[in-house]
Amino acid sequence: MNEKFMREAIRLAKRAKERGEVPIGAVVVLDGKVVGRGYNLRTKLQMATAHAELRAIDRACKKYGSWRLPGAELYVTLEPCPMCMGAALNARIDKIYFGAYEQKGRSLTRELAEANLLNHRIEVTGGVMERECSEVLTSFFSEMREREKNRVSE
């Protein structure tokens, strides 16, 4: 695990926040280099699949001209959802490092990673720079609630 890659994912999450998106950032790393970056753009693109992880994986696949990324690592600021875990499994990513734990109980991450789906398993490490990752998310939702409160009271 390399902290600089999680810092890059956090930087991307902050970029999503600046655009009014839920602040989630992700990077795909292969051979010690970032080969794919992404941040959440569901609202702007009005696409349910515009998750940070999918965008980063897609960019890495395009760069390598292959849908398989053996040896790759995925760094993401929030525990991946089942859809993003499926994409990581499909891309044959070897390791996932995530920061904040999903608080809404969709913690299927470990089960999917270890299920031997597609004859592939992913090593998953959670809680990487958890405080920093959580702060970006917490501040976004606090600011959003405050804006809503002010809008309603006007």
DSSP file with accessible surface (Angstrom, degrees, kcal/mol):
  #  RESIDUE AA STRUCTURE BP1 BP2  ACC     N-H-->O    O-->H-N    N-H-->O    O-->H-N    TCO  KAPPA ALPHA  PHI   PSI    X-CA   Y-CA   Z-CA
    1    1 A M              0   0  109      0, 0.0     2,-0.5     0, 0.0    74,-0.0   0.000 360.0 360.0 360.0 136.1    0.0    0.0    0.0
    2    2 A N    >>  -     0   0   65      1,-0.1     3,-1.1     0, 0.0     4,-1.1  -0.973 360.0-153.1-123.1 119.0    1.3    3.4   -0.9
    3    3 A E  H 3> S+     0   0   96     -2,-0.5     4,-2.5     1,-0.3     5,-0.2   0.807  92.0  66.2 -60.2 -31.5   -0.1    6.5    0.8
    4    4 A K  H 3> S+     0   0  129      1,-0.2     4,-1.7     2,-0.2    -1,-0.3   0.859  99.0  52.6 -63.4 -31.0    0.6    8.8   -2.1
    5    5 A F  H <> S+     0   0   12     -3,-1.1     4,-1.9     2,-0.2    -1,-0.2   0.893 109.0  48.3 -72.4 -36.8   -2.0    6.9   -4.2
    6    6 A M  H  X S+     0   0    0     -4,-1.1     4,-2.5     2,-0.2    -2,-0.2   0.895 108.1  55.8 -68.2 -35.7   -4.7    7.3   -1.6
    7    7 A R  H  X S+     0   0  126     -4,-2.5     4,-2.4     1,-0.2    -2,-0.2   0.892 106.5  50.7 -61.6 -37.8   -3.8   11.0   -1.4
    8    8 A E  H  X S+     0   0   32     -4,-1.7     4,-2.2     2,-0.2    -1,-0.2   0.915 109.0  50.7 -65.5 -40.6   -4.4   11.2   -5.1
    9    9 A A  H  X S+     0   0    0     -4,-1.9     4,-2.3     2,-0.2    -2,-0.2   0.912 110.2  50.2 -62.5 -39.8   -7.8    9.5   -4.7
   10   10 A I  H  X S+     0   0   13     -4,-2.5     4,-2.4     2,-0.2    -2,-0.2   0.918 107.7  53.5 -64.7 -40.7   -8.6   12.1   -1.9
   11   11 A R  H  X S+     0   0  101     -4,-2.4     4,-1.6     1,-0.2    -2,-0.2   0.928 110.3  47.4 -59.8 -41.1   -7.6   14.9   -4.3
   12   12 A L  H  X S+     0   0    2     -4,-2.2     4,-2.1     2,-0.2    -1,-0.2   0.878 108.0  55.1 -68.1 -37.0  -10.0   13.5   -6.8
   13   13 A A  H  X S+     0   0    1     -4,-2.3     4,-2.3     1,-0.2    -1,-0.2   0.915 106.8  51.2 -61.4 -40.0  -12.8   13.2   -4.2
   14   14 A K  H  X S+     0   0  108     -4,-2.4     4,-2.3     1,-0.2    -1,-0.2   0.866 106.1  55.0 -65.7 -34.1  -12.3   16.9   -3.4
   15   15 A R  H  X S+     0   0   82     -4,-1.6     4,-1.0     2,-0.2    -1,-0.2   0.919 107.9  49.2 -63.9 -41.6  -12.6   17.7   -7.1
   16   16 A A  H ><>S+     0   0    0     -4,-2.1     5,-2.6     1,-0.2     3,-0.7   0.927 109.3  52.7 -61.8 -43.0  -16.0   15.8   -7.2
   17   17 A K  H ><5S+     0   0   51     -4,-2.3     3,-2.2     1,-0.3    -2,-0.2   0.909 103.6  56.3 -59.1 -43.5  -17.1   17.8   -4.1
   18   18 A E  H 3<5S+     0   0  151     -4,-2.3    -1,-0.3     1,-0.3    -2,-0.2   0.791 107.6  50.4 -58.7 -27.1  -16.2   21.1   -5.8
   19   19 A R  T <<5S-     0   0  125     -4,-1.0    -1,-0.3    -3,-0.7    -2,-0.2   0.270 123.3-105.0 -94.8   7.1  -18.6   20.0   -8.6
   20   20 A G  T < 5S+     0   0   46     -3,-2.2     2,-0.2     1,-0.3    -3,-0.2   0.629  78.9 131.6  81.0  13.3  -21.4   19.2   -6.2
   21   21 A E  S   <S-     0   0    2     -5,-2.6    -1,-0.3    -6,-0.2    -2,-0.1  -0.644  74.8 -87.9 -95.1 155.3  -21.0   15.5   -6.5
   22   22 A V        -     0   0   30     -2,-0.2     2,-1.5     1,-0.1    18,-0.3  -0.469  56.9-113.4 -58.5 124.1  -20.7   13.0   -3.7
   23   23 A P        +     0   0    0      0, 0.0     2,-0.4     0, 0.0   -10,-0.2  -0.472  61.8 140.3 -78.6  91.3  -16.9   13.2   -3.1
   24   24 A I        -     0   0   20     -2,-1.5    16,-2.0   -11,-0.2     2,-0.3  -0.996  24.4-175.7-127.9 131.5  -15.5    9.8   -4.0
   25   25 A G  E     -A   39   0A   0     -2,-0.4    52,-2.1    14,-0.2     2,-0.3  -0.929   1.4-176.6-126.8 153.3  -12.2    9.5   -5.8
   26   26 A A  E     -AB  38  76A   0     12,-2.6    12,-2.2    -2,-0.3     2,-0.3  -0.997   7.9-169.2-149.1 147.4  -10.3    6.5   -7.2
   27   27 A V  E     -AB  37  75A   0     48,-2.4    48,-2.9    -2,-0.3     2,-0.5  -0.992  14.7-144.5-135.7 144.5   -7.1    5.6   -8.9
   28   28 A V  E     -AB  36  74A   0      8,-2.7     7,-3.1    -2,-0.3     8,-1.2  -0.931  20.1-163.0-104.6 131.1   -5.8    2.4  -10.6
   29   29 A V  E     +AB  34  73A   3     44,-3.1    44,-2.6    -2,-0.5     2,-0.4  -0.953  12.4 174.7-119.7 132.9   -2.1    1.7  -10.1
   30   30 A L  E >  S-A   33   0A  17      3,-2.6     3,-1.7    -2,-0.4    42,-0.1  -0.996  72.7  -5.5-138.5 130.1   -0.1   -0.6  -12.2
   31   31 A D  T 3  S-     0   0  138     -2,-0.4    -1,-0.1    40,-0.4     3,-0.1   0.864 130.6 -55.4  54.3  38.5    3.7   -1.1  -11.9
   32   32 A G  T 3  S+     0   0   49      1,-0.2     2,-0.4    -3,-0.0    -1,-0.3   0.576 117.7 104.5  76.6  10.6    3.9    1.7   -9.4
   33   33 A K  E <  S-A   30   0A 149     -3,-1.7    -3,-2.6   -28,-0.0     2,-0.5  -0.962  76.3-114.3-126.7 143.7    2.2    4.3  -11.7
   34   34 A V  E     +A   29   0A  28     -2,-0.4    -5,-0.3    -5,-0.2     3,-0.1  -0.603  38.2 168.0 -72.2 122.3   -1.3    5.8  -11.8
   35   35 A V  E     +     0   0A  11     -7,-3.1     2,-0.3    -2,-0.5    28,-0.2   0.442  63.0  29.1-117.0  -4.7   -2.9    4.5  -15.0
   36   36 A G  E     -A   28   0A   3     -8,-1.2    -8,-2.7    24,-0.1     2,-0.3  -0.949  60.7-173.5-158.0 134.5   -6.5    5.5  -14.4
   37   37 A R  E     +A   27   0A 106     -2,-0.3     2,-0.3   -10,-0.2   -10,-0.2  -0.963  12.1 161.8-126.4 149.8   -8.2    8.2  -12.4
   38   38 A G  E     -A   26   0A   1    -12,-2.2   -12,-2.6    -2,-0.3     2,-0.3  -0.987  15.7-170.4-162.5 153.3  -11.8    8.9  -11.7
   39   39 A Y  E     -A   25   0A  30     -2,-0.3   -14,-0.2   -14,-0.2   -26,-0.1  -0.959  46.2 -76.6-140.9 161.4  -14.2   10.7   -9.4
   40   40 A N        +     0   0    3    -16,-2.0    11,-0.2    -2,-0.3   -19,-0.1  -0.321  48.8 160.2 -60.4 130.8  -17.9   10.5   -9.0
   41   41 A L     >  +     0   0    9      9,-2.4     4,-2.4     6,-0.1     5,-0.3  -0.015  28.6 125.2-138.9  29.6  -20.0   12.3  -11.7
   42   42 A R  H  >>S+     0   0  102      8,-0.4     4,-1.3     1,-0.2     5,-1.0   0.899  77.5  44.8 -61.1 -42.2  -23.4   10.7  -11.4
   43   43 A T  H  45S+     0   0   87      2,-0.2    -1,-0.2     3,-0.2    -2,-0.1   0.953 115.8  44.7 -68.7 -49.8  -25.3   14.0  -11.0
   44   44 A K  H  45S+     0   0  155      1,-0.2    -2,-0.2     2,-0.1    -1,-0.2   0.929 125.0  33.1 -61.0 -45.5  -23.5   15.8  -13.8
   45   45 A L  H  <5S-     0   0   68     -4,-2.4    -1,-0.2     2,-0.1    -2,-0.2   0.603  97.3-136.5 -86.8 -12.4  -23.7   12.9  -16.3
   46   46 A Q  T  <5 +     0   0  156     -4,-1.3     2,-0.4    -5,-0.3    -3,-0.2   0.921  59.5 135.3  51.7  48.5  -27.1   11.7  -14.9
   47   47 A M    > < -     0   0   91     -5,-1.0     3,-1.6    -6,-0.3    -1,-0.2  -0.991  55.1-150.4-129.5 124.8  -25.7    8.1  -15.2
   48   48 A A  T 3  S+     0   0   81     -2,-0.4    -6,-0.1     1,-0.3    -1,-0.1   0.748  99.6  53.5 -63.0 -23.0  -26.1    5.6  -12.4
   49   49 A T  T 3  S+     0   0   69      1,-0.2     2,-1.8    -7,-0.1    -1,-0.3   0.360  72.3 107.7 -96.8   7.1  -22.8    4.0  -13.4
   50   50 A A    <   +     0   0    4     -3,-1.6    -9,-2.4     4,-0.1    -8,-0.4  -0.198  47.8 148.6 -83.2  49.9  -20.6    7.2  -13.3
   51   51 A H     >  -     0   0   23     -2,-1.8     4,-2.3   -11,-0.2     5,-0.2  -0.530  59.1-116.9 -81.6 153.5  -18.9    6.0  -10.1
   52   52 A A  H  > S+     0   0    0      1,-0.2     4,-2.4     2,-0.2     5,-0.2   0.901 113.3  50.8 -55.2 -46.6  -15.3    6.9   -9.4
   53   53 A E  H  > S+     0   0    6      1,-0.2     4,-2.8     2,-0.2    -1,-0.2   0.913 110.1  48.3 -62.6 -44.3  -14.1    3.3   -9.5
   54   54 A L  H  > S+     0   0   21      1,-0.2     4,-2.9     2,-0.2    -1,-0.2   0.911 111.7  49.9 -64.3 -39.6  -15.7    2.6  -12.9
   55   55 A R  H  X S+     0   0   49     -4,-2.3     4,-2.1     2,-0.2   -18,-0.2   0.918 113.3  46.1 -65.6 -41.5  -14.3    5.7  -14.4
   56   56 A A  H  X S+     0   0    0     -4,-2.4     4,-2.2    -5,-0.2    -2,-0.2   0.927 114.3  47.5 -66.8 -43.7  -10.8    4.9  -13.2
   57   57 A I  H  X S+     0   0    6     -4,-2.8     4,-2.7     1,-0.2     5,-0.2   0.930 111.0  51.8 -63.6 -44.8  -11.0    1.3  -14.3
   58   58 A D  H  X S+     0   0   89     -4,-2.9     4,-2.4    -5,-0.2    -1,-0.2   0.918 110.3  48.5 -58.6 -43.4  -12.3    2.3  -17.7
   59   59 A R  H  X S+     0   0  114     -4,-2.1     4,-2.3     2,-0.2    -1,-0.2   0.902 111.5  49.3 -65.2 -41.1   -9.5    4.8  -18.2
   60   60 A A  H  X S+     0   0    0     -4,-2.2     4,-2.1     2,-0.2    -2,-0.2   0.920 110.8  50.4 -64.1 -42.0   -6.9    2.2  -17.2
   61   61 A C  H  X>S+     0   0   22     -4,-2.7     5,-1.7     1,-0.2     4,-1.1   0.918 110.9  49.0 -62.0 -42.5   -8.4   -0.4  -19.6
   62   62 A K  H  <5S+     0   0  171     -4,-2.4     3,-0.4     1,-0.2    -1,-0.2   0.913 109.4  52.4 -63.0 -42.2   -8.3    2.1  -22.5
   63   63 A K  H  <5S+     0   0  137     -4,-2.3    -1,-0.2     1,-0.2    -2,-0.2   0.896 118.1  36.5 -61.3 -39.1   -4.7    3.0  -21.7
   64   64 A Y  H  <5S-     0   0  103     -4,-2.1    -1,-0.2     2,-0.2    -2,-0.2   0.488 103.6-127.5 -94.0  -4.7   -3.7   -0.7  -21.8
   65   65 A G  T  <5S+     0   0   69     -4,-1.1     2,-0.3    -3,-0.4    -3,-0.2   0.834  76.9  95.1  64.6  30.9   -6.0   -1.7  -24.6
   66   66 A S  S   <S-     0   0   49     -5,-1.7    -2,-0.2    -6,-0.2    -1,-0.2  -0.995  71.9-140.3-152.5 147.6   -7.4   -4.5  -22.5
   67   67 A W  S    S+     0   0  135     -2,-0.3     2,-0.4    -3,-0.1    -6,-0.1   0.538  88.2  80.7 -84.5  -4.5  -10.3   -5.2  -20.2
   68   68 A R        +     0   0  124     -7,-0.1    24,-0.2    -4,-0.1    23,-0.1  -0.869  51.8 179.2-105.6 134.9   -7.9   -7.2  -18.0
   69   69 A L    >   -     0   0    2     22,-4.2     3,-2.1    -2,-0.4    25,-0.4  -0.443  11.4-179.6-128.1  55.4   -5.6   -5.4  -15.5
   70   70 A P  T 3  S+     0   0   88      0, 0.0    23,-0.2     0, 0.0     3,-0.1  -0.337  73.2  24.4 -60.6 140.0   -3.7   -8.2  -13.7
   71   71 A G  T 3  S+     0   0   40     21,-0.4   -40,-0.4     1,-0.3    22,-0.1   0.333  95.2 133.5  88.8  -7.4   -1.3   -6.8  -11.1
   72   72 A A    <   -     0   0    0     -3,-2.1    22,-1.9    20,-0.3    23,-1.5  -0.411  42.7-152.3 -79.8 154.7   -3.3   -3.6  -10.7
   73   73 A E  E     -Bc  29  95A  40    -44,-2.6   -44,-3.1    21,-0.2     2,-0.5  -0.951   4.5-149.4-121.7 144.3   -4.3   -2.0   -7.5
   74   74 A L  E     -Bc  28  96A   1     21,-2.6    23,-3.1    -2,-0.4     2,-0.5  -0.972   7.6-166.8-116.7 124.7   -7.4    0.2   -6.9
   75   75 A Y  E     +Bc  27  97A   1    -48,-2.9   -48,-2.4    -2,-0.5     2,-0.3  -0.963  16.5 169.6-109.1 126.8   -7.3    3.0   -4.3
   76   76 A V  E     -Bc  26  98A   0     21,-2.5    23,-1.6    -2,-0.5   -50,-0.2  -0.995  37.7-136.6-142.7 143.7  -10.7    4.4   -3.5
   77   77 A T  E    S+     0   0A   2    -52,-2.1    23,-2.7    -2,-0.3     2,-0.4   0.682  90.5  39.5 -75.7 -18.6  -11.8    6.8   -0.8
   78   78 A L  E    S- c   0 100A  16    -53,-0.3    23,-0.2    21,-0.2     3,-0.1  -0.986 100.3 -89.8-132.4 144.5  -15.0    4.9    0.1
   79   79 A E        -     0   0    9     21,-2.3    -2,-0.1    -2,-0.4    47,-0.0  -0.211  57.5-106.1 -49.5 127.6  -15.7    1.1    0.3
   80   80 A P        -     0   0    1      0, 0.0    29,-0.2     0, 0.0    28,-0.2  -0.268  27.2-125.6 -63.9 145.8  -16.8    0.0   -3.1
   81   81 A C     >  -     0   0    8     -3,-0.1     4,-2.5     1,-0.1     5,-0.2  -0.327  35.7 -95.8 -78.1 169.2  -20.4   -0.9   -3.9
   82   82 A P  H  > S+     0   0   54      0, 0.0     4,-2.4     0, 0.0     5,-0.2   0.875 124.9  54.6 -57.4 -36.7  -21.3   -4.3   -5.4
   83   83 A M  H  > S+     0   0   74      2,-0.2     4,-2.0     1,-0.2     5,-0.1   0.938 111.0  44.5 -63.4 -44.3  -21.3   -2.8   -8.9
   84   84 A C  H  > S+     0   0    1      2,-0.2     4,-2.3     1,-0.2    -1,-0.2   0.868 111.2  53.4 -71.0 -34.1  -17.8   -1.5   -8.5
   85   85 A M  H  X S+     0   0    0     -4,-2.5     4,-2.6     2,-0.2    -1,-0.2   0.911 107.4  52.9 -63.9 -39.6  -16.6   -4.7   -6.9
   86   86 A G  H  X S+     0   0   26     -4,-2.4     4,-2.7    -5,-0.2    -2,-0.2   0.915 109.0  48.8 -61.3 -41.3  -18.0   -6.5   -9.9
   87   87 A A  H  X S+     0   0   21     -4,-2.0     4,-2.4     2,-0.2    -1,-0.2   0.916 110.9  50.1 -65.3 -41.0  -16.0   -4.3  -12.3
   88   88 A A  H  <>S+     0   0    0     -4,-2.3     5,-2.3     2,-0.2     4,-0.4   0.911 112.1  48.0 -64.5 -41.2  -12.8   -4.8  -10.3
   89   89 A L  H ><5S+     0   0    3     -4,-2.6     3,-1.3     1,-0.2    -2,-0.2   0.939 111.9  49.7 -62.6 -46.4  -13.3   -8.6  -10.4
   90   90 A N  H 3<5S+     0   0   85     -4,-2.7    -2,-0.2     1,-0.3    -1,-0.2   0.876 110.0  50.5 -60.0 -39.0  -14.0   -8.4  -14.1
   91   91 A A  T 3<5S-     0   0    3     -4,-2.4   -22,-4.2    -5,-0.2    -1,-0.3   0.498 110.8-124.8 -79.0  -3.0  -10.9   -6.4  -14.7
   92   92 A R  T < 5 +     0   0   49     -3,-1.3   -21,-0.4    -4,-0.4   -20,-0.3   0.844  42.2 178.2  62.2  34.7   -8.9   -8.9  -12.7
   93   93 A I      < -     0   0    0     -5,-2.3    -1,-0.2   -23,-0.2   -20,-0.2  -0.482  20.1-152.0 -66.0 139.4   -7.6   -6.2  -10.3
   94   94 A D        +     0   0   64    -22,-1.9    29,-2.7   -25,-0.4     2,-0.4   0.855  67.7  21.2 -85.0 -39.4   -5.4   -7.8   -7.6
   95   95 A K  E     -cd  73 123A  66    -23,-1.5   -21,-2.6    27,-0.2     2,-0.4  -0.990  54.6-163.1-138.7 143.9   -5.8   -5.5   -4.7
   96   96 A I  E     -cd  74 124A   1     27,-2.7    29,-2.6    -2,-0.4     2,-0.5  -0.995   4.7-171.8-124.5 131.1   -8.2   -2.8   -3.4
   97   97 A Y  E     -cd  75 125A  10    -23,-3.1   -21,-2.5    -2,-0.4     2,-0.3  -0.993  13.1-179.8-117.6 122.6   -7.4   -0.3   -0.8
   98   98 A F  E     -c   76   0A   4     27,-2.4    30,-2.5    -2,-0.5    29,-0.3  -0.918  18.9-155.7-124.4 156.8  -10.3    1.8    0.5
   99   99 A G  E    S+     0   0A   0    -23,-1.6    28,-0.9    -2,-0.3    31,-0.2   0.913  70.2  35.8 -89.8 -83.3  -10.5    4.6    3.0
  100  100 A A  E    S-c   78   0A   4    -23,-2.7   -21,-2.3    29,-0.1     2,-0.3  -0.474  77.8-122.9 -79.9 144.3  -13.9    5.1    4.6
  101  101 A Y        -     0   0   88    -23,-0.2     2,-0.3    -2,-0.2    -1,-0.1  -0.665  31.9-106.0 -83.3 139.8  -16.2    2.2    5.4
  102  102 A E        -     0   0   28     -2,-0.3     3,-0.5     1,-0.1     5,-0.1  -0.510  29.1-161.6 -63.5 127.7  -19.7    2.3    3.9
  103  103 A Q  S    S+     0   0  155     -2,-0.3    -1,-0.1     1,-0.2     4,-0.0   0.528  75.1  76.0 -93.1  -6.7  -22.1    3.2    6.7
  104  104 A K  S    S-     0   0  183      2,-0.0    -1,-0.2     1,-0.0    -2,-0.1   0.165 109.3-105.8 -95.7  19.6  -25.3    2.1    5.0
  105  105 A G  S    S+     0   0   64     -3,-0.5     2,-0.3     1,-0.1    -2,-0.1   0.630  81.1 127.4  76.1  14.7  -24.6   -1.6    5.5
  106  106 A R        +     0   0   85      1,-0.1     2,-2.4     2,-0.0     3,-0.3  -0.161  23.2 146.6 -94.8  42.8  -23.7   -2.6    2.0
  107  107 A S        +     0   0   64     -2,-0.3     4,-0.3     1,-0.2     3,-0.3  -0.260  17.2 126.8 -79.8  57.7  -20.5   -4.2    3.2
  108  108 A L     >  +     0   0   85     -2,-2.4     4,-2.9     1,-0.2     5,-0.3   0.428  41.6 103.3 -86.5   1.4  -20.5   -7.0    0.6
  109  109 A T  H  > S+     0   0    2     -3,-0.3     4,-2.4     1,-0.2     5,-0.2   0.920  82.2  40.2 -53.4 -54.9  -17.0   -6.0   -0.3
  110  110 A R  H  > S+     0   0  105     -3,-0.3     4,-2.1     2,-0.2    -1,-0.2   0.916 114.8  52.5 -63.1 -43.5  -15.2   -8.8    1.4
  111  111 A E  H  > S+     0   0  110     -4,-0.3     4,-0.7     1,-0.2    -2,-0.2   0.923 113.4  43.2 -61.4 -44.3  -17.7  -11.4    0.4
  112  112 A L  H >< S+     0   0   41     -4,-2.9     3,-0.7     1,-0.2     5,-0.5   0.906 112.7  53.1 -67.3 -40.6  -17.5  -10.5   -3.3
  113  113 A A  H 3< S+     0   0    1     -4,-2.4     9,-1.5    -5,-0.3     3,-0.3   0.853 117.8  36.5 -63.1 -34.1  -13.7  -10.3   -3.1
  114  114 A E  H 3< S+     0   0  115     -4,-2.1    -1,-0.2     7,-0.2    -2,-0.2   0.417  90.0  94.1-100.4   1.9  -13.4  -13.7   -1.6
  115  115 A A  S << S-     0   0   52     -4,-0.7    -1,-0.2    -3,-0.7    -2,-0.1   0.530  88.6-126.9 -76.1  -5.4  -16.2  -15.5   -3.5
  116  116 A N    >   +     0   0   75     -3,-0.3     3,-1.2    -4,-0.2     2,-0.2   0.862  45.5 172.5  60.0  35.6  -13.9  -16.8   -6.2
  117  117 A L  G >   +     0   0   76     -5,-0.5     3,-2.0     3,-0.4    -1,-0.2  -0.516  67.9   6.8 -71.0 143.0  -16.2  -15.3   -8.9
  118  118 A L  G 3  S-     0   0   81      1,-0.3    -1,-0.3    -2,-0.2     3,-0.1   0.782 127.0 -75.3  56.1  24.9  -14.8  -15.5  -12.4
  119  119 A N  G <  S+     0   0  145     -3,-1.2     2,-0.4     1,-0.2    -1,-0.3   0.853 110.3 110.9  56.4  34.4  -12.0  -17.6  -10.9
  120  120 A H    <   -     0   0   28     -3,-2.0    -3,-0.4     2,-0.0     2,-0.4  -1.000  48.2-166.1-140.6 140.8  -10.5  -14.4   -9.4
  121  121 A R        -     0   0  148     -2,-0.4     2,-0.4    -5,-0.2    -7,-0.2  -0.947  10.3-147.5-125.0 148.8  -10.1  -13.1   -5.9
  122  122 A I        -     0   0    7     -9,-1.5     2,-0.5    -2,-0.4   -27,-0.2  -0.958  14.1-132.3-117.4 133.7   -9.2   -9.6   -4.8
  123  123 A E  E     -d   95   0A 109    -29,-2.7   -27,-2.7    -2,-0.4     2,-0.4  -0.730  30.5-162.3 -80.4 125.9   -7.2   -8.8   -1.7
  124  124 A V  E     -d   96   0A  10     -2,-0.5     2,-0.5   -29,-0.2   -27,-0.2  -0.951  15.8-176.7-119.9 131.8   -9.1   -6.0    0.1
  125  125 A T  E     -d   97   0A  52    -29,-2.6   -27,-2.4    -2,-0.4     3,-0.3  -0.991  12.4-169.0-125.7 120.2   -7.7   -3.6    2.8
  126  126 A G        +     0   0   15     -2,-0.5   -27,-0.2   -29,-0.2   -26,-0.1  -0.635  58.9  43.6-105.3 164.5  -10.1   -1.2    4.4
  127  127 A G    >   +     0   0   23    -28,-0.9     3,-1.3   -29,-0.3     2,-0.5   0.653  64.7 160.2  79.9  18.7   -9.6    1.8    6.6
  128  128 A V  T 3  S-     0   0   13    -30,-2.5    -1,-0.3     1,-0.3     5,-0.2  -0.614  83.1 -16.6 -76.5 118.3   -6.6    3.2    4.7
  129  129 A M  T 3> S+     0   0   21     -2,-0.5     4,-2.3     1,-0.1    -1,-0.3   0.890  91.2 167.9  51.2  41.9   -6.3    6.9    5.7
  130  130 A E  H <>  +     0   0   79     -3,-1.3     4,-3.0   -31,-0.2     5,-0.3   0.869  64.8  53.7 -56.3 -44.1   -9.9    6.4    7.0
  131  131 A R  H  > S+     0   0  150     -4,-0.2     4,-2.4     1,-0.2    -1,-0.2   0.951 111.4  44.8 -60.2 -47.6  -10.0    9.7    8.9
  132  132 A E  H  > S+     0   0   49      1,-0.2     4,-1.4     2,-0.2    -1,-0.2   0.911 115.9  46.9 -63.6 -42.3   -9.0   11.8    5.9
  133  133 A C  H  X S+     0   0    1     -4,-2.3     4,-1.5     1,-0.2    -1,-0.2   0.920 113.1  48.8 -65.9 -42.7  -11.4   10.0    3.6
  134  134 A S  H  X S+     0   0   34     -4,-3.0     4,-3.3    -5,-0.2     5,-0.2   0.877 105.1  58.9 -65.1 -38.2  -14.3   10.2    6.0
  135  135 A E  H  X S+     0   0  102     -4,-2.4     4,-2.6    -5,-0.3     5,-0.3   0.886 103.0  52.1 -60.3 -40.2  -13.7   13.9    6.6
  136  136 A V  H  X S+     0   0   12     -4,-1.4     4,-1.8     2,-0.2    -1,-0.2   0.945 115.3  41.5 -62.4 -45.0  -14.3   14.7    2.9
  137  137 A L  H  X S+     0   0   18     -4,-1.5     4,-2.3     2,-0.2     5,-0.2   0.937 114.9  50.1 -67.4 -46.1  -17.5   12.8    2.9
  138  138 A T  H  X S+     0   0   83     -4,-3.3     4,-2.5     1,-0.2     5,-0.2   0.917 110.7  49.2 -61.3 -43.8  -18.7   14.1    6.3
  139  139 A S  H  X S+     0   0   36     -4,-2.6     4,-2.6    -5,-0.2     5,-0.2   0.904 109.5  53.1 -65.0 -38.1  -18.1   17.7    5.3
  140  140 A F  H  X S+     0   0   10     -4,-1.8     4,-2.3    -5,-0.3    -2,-0.2   0.956 113.0  42.0 -60.5 -49.6  -19.9   17.3    2.0
  141  141 A F  H  X S+     0   0   65     -4,-2.3     4,-2.6     2,-0.2    -2,-0.2   0.873 113.8  52.4 -70.7 -32.8  -23.1   16.0    3.7
  142  142 A S  H  X S+     0   0   51     -4,-2.5     4,-2.3    -5,-0.2    -1,-0.2   0.937 112.1  45.8 -64.7 -45.8  -22.9   18.5    6.5
  143  143 A E  H  X S+     0   0   89     -4,-2.6     4,-2.5    -5,-0.2    -2,-0.2   0.891 112.2  51.7 -64.0 -39.3  -22.7   21.4    4.0
  144  144 A M  H  X S+     0   0   69     -4,-2.3     4,-2.4    -5,-0.2    -2,-0.2   0.933 110.6  47.6 -63.9 -44.9  -25.5   19.9    1.9
  145  145 A R  H  X S+     0   0  147     -4,-2.6     4,-2.6     1,-0.2    -2,-0.2   0.905 111.7  51.0 -63.3 -39.4  -27.8   19.6    5.0
  146  146 A E  H  X S+     0   0   87     -4,-2.3     4,-2.6     2,-0.2    -1,-0.2   0.920 109.8  49.4 -64.7 -43.0  -26.9   23.2    6.0
  147  147 A R  H  X S+     0   0  130     -4,-2.5     4,-2.4     2,-0.2    -1,-0.2   0.918 112.5  48.2 -60.9 -43.9  -27.7   24.5    2.5
  148  148 A E  H  X S+     0   0   89     -4,-2.4     4,-2.4     2,-0.2    -2,-0.2   0.912 110.9  50.7 -62.9 -42.3  -31.0   22.6    2.6
  149  149 A K  H  X S+     0   0  128     -4,-2.6     4,-1.9     1,-0.2    -2,-0.2   0.926 113.0  45.9 -61.0 -45.3  -31.9   23.9    6.0
  150  150 A N  H  X S+     0   0   72     -4,-2.6     4,-0.7     2,-0.2    -1,-0.2   0.877 111.9  51.8 -66.2 -37.8  -31.2   27.5    4.9
  151  151 A R  H >< S+     0   0  147     -4,-2.4     3,-0.7    -5,-0.2    -2,-0.2   0.918 111.1  47.1 -65.5 -42.3  -33.1   27.0    1.7
  152  152 A V  H 3< S+     0   0  109     -4,-2.4    -2,-0.2     1,-0.2    -1,-0.2   0.875 110.5  52.2 -68.1 -35.1  -36.2   25.8    3.6
  153  153 A S  H 3<        0   0   91     -4,-1.9    -1,-0.2    -5,-0.2    -2,-0.2   0.590 360.0 360.0 -81.2  -7.4  -36.0   28.6    6.1
  154  154 A E    <<        0   0  190     -4,-0.7    -3,-0.0    -3,-0.7    -4,-0.0  -0.324 360.0 360.0 -75.8 360.0  -35.9   31.3    3.5
